[in-house]
Amino acid sequence: MNLGKAIKQIRGKAFTQQEIAYLTDVTNVYVSLVENNKKEPSIKWLRRFSLAVNVAVPVIFYVALDDDDATYGMENEYHLLKPLIDSNMAKCFAGTNIDTEIKEDV
């Protein structure tokens, strides 16, 4: 799971780190640390981030999933469901500033 990647991806070009920091009542250093996986965000902060970018917390966790997060014995189900969920997420966020394409090097 890569929450930093997910947060940076969801923030995208719609918000700067400074804007997210202001909207979530933290410093831009905190946002940078979270995005670079140097600090794990609290649930409280994830809720504030969720409200700021208008994306549900479970969606943030979904975007943060990596292939290696599929537990042993569930790999087939994960790989079957992932494209369907990705497709639905893209439809949900069509017309928004949120980039739903999963990027490896964000």
N, C-alpha and C positions, 0 to 999 in steps of 0.2 A: 504494500500500500504506500502510495506516494502522495500524501496530503499537500505537500508544498507544490508539487507539479499541478495538482488539481486546482488549488487556489489561484496560482498564477495563471493557469489556463482560463479559468472562469472569470477572473478579473479582466484578462485580455487587454484589449485596447480601449475598453469602455471606461476604465478607471485607472488612475495612477496609484502607485503605492501610497502616496501622500493622501489622496482622496479616501482610499480604503482605511488608512490609519485614522483620519478624522472621523469618518462615519462609524468606525468601530471602537473609537475612544482608546486607541493605543498609539505608539509612536511608529513612524515609518520604518525605523530600525527593527521593531518587532515584526512588522509585515515582511520585511526582507528576510529576517531570520526564519520565519515560518516558510516562506516560499522557497528558501534554499535548504530546507530540511535541517536547519541548525537548532530549531525550537519546535516542539510539538504544540499545536494550538489547543487551548482549552475548549471544552464543549460550549462554554459561555461565549467565548470569542467566535467560535464557528456559527453560533446562532446569530450573533450580531452581523457577521460577514454575510450569512445567508439572507438576512433582511436587507442589507445594503445592496446586494447584487440581485435580489429577488430570485434566488435559487434555493430550493429546499435542501436542508442538511443531508438527507439521504442521497440526493443527487451528487452532492460534493463527495460523499464517500464512494459512490459508484464511479465517478470520474477518477478517483484516486486509486481504484483497483489496478493491480498489475496481474499479468498472467500467472505469476507464481503465487498469487493469493488464493487460487483455486485449491481447495483442500484435497488431500489424497482421496481418490475414489470419486471425486466430483468434477474432474477435469473435462470429461465429455459433456456433461450438462452445462458447465460454464462456457465452453466453446460453442455449444449449440445456441445458448441463450444470448450471449454477448452481442452478436450481430443484430439480433432482433431488438434488443434494448437500445443499442447504439442508433439504430434506424429511427426508433420512436423518439429518442432524445433529440435527434436532429430535427424531426418534425415539430416537436414541442418548442424548440428554440429558433425555428426558422423566422427570419425577420427581426431577430434581436441582435445585440452586439456580442452575444455569448458564442464562442467557438466551441462546438461540441466534438470536433474531430480530435481524437486522442493523438497527442504528439509524444514522441519518445524523448526528444531533447528540448524541453521547455525550460 
